[in-house]
């Protein structure tokens, strides 16, 4: 039975399963801690910021989630009602990881629309690797800790006095963009492999993942190997890189332009036993599909891939405004309709999660 057929059957059972579309989306903010957050964060805070989007009661007033100065947004990121009451029932959960140097808010175009489709979406700002504060070498280098961030966030919402009563933790999916795709693969069972990435970049220095990244060129690319991993504190954490960072309850994996696939032990992809869907742009020069998504789709049993013509890496961010295209370097790379790209990506995500959660 195809994913699409199963999705249709799942939608027919929404009243029984509690997966019902919502007319209003809410947004809540929470926080928790992780053992390495202070090491990664520039201010040495151990706090992990959590954003939750969810089906809200009808009539709650949504507000724009635009990013930029008031009246002059750089990114259009969707709408949500702040701290609105939850819609009745228990809803399936999707854990969402942003890309290198991104934020939860940057992925709210995706998170809010999944919430509108009936899911509770839990995202975080990965410490030392998000656009809300200074990027750090530890935050950039310790990618496996991204999975631990979402595990901590999932644990926190399961204990939260407001949220816990409205989620069904047994119906759990994971999703991620770019480095967040790597995060999603780890949450589903794959294992990190630093030596494999180093060997790959030594022999492929011009690969998009191996070159310095626009978001933080001084702490990415070769710097990860020639400086960051010589730091004694980071060296001590490397012993845990290849640990099992998965959540056994995960039932589906969805990734957008996954990056750092070369940082995953090739033989560990067989640990992913759940339906997996990947969406990529065929014009991606950052997480080039041939060395990232194509590797994953071949290694994960039953995985599917959708290639979007003309789409680049940053097309999967929130919608760039004209002002952003003139002033934000990553937006200058966007040349096709982000609205169409987002719609196609969301359709694939809803089909996957509708069939599995």
Secondary structure, 3 states (H helix, E strand, C coil): CCHHHHHHHHHHCHHHHCCCCCCEEEEEEEEEECCCHHHHCCCCCCEEEEEEEEEECCCCCCEECCEEECCEEEEECCEEEECCCECCCCEEEEEEECCCCCCCHHHHHHHHHHHHCCCEEEEECCCCCCCCCCCCHHHHHCCCHHHHHHHHHHHHHHHCCCCHHHEEEEEEEEEEECHHHHHHHHHCCCCECHHHHHHHHHHCCCCCCCCCCCCCHHHCCCHHHHCHHHCHHHHHHHCCCCCCCCCCCEEEEEEECCCCHHHECHHHHHHCCCEEEEEEECCCCCCCHHHCHHHHHHHCCCCEEEEECCCCHHHHCCEECHHHHHHCHHHHCCCCCHHHHHHHHHHHHHHHHHHHC
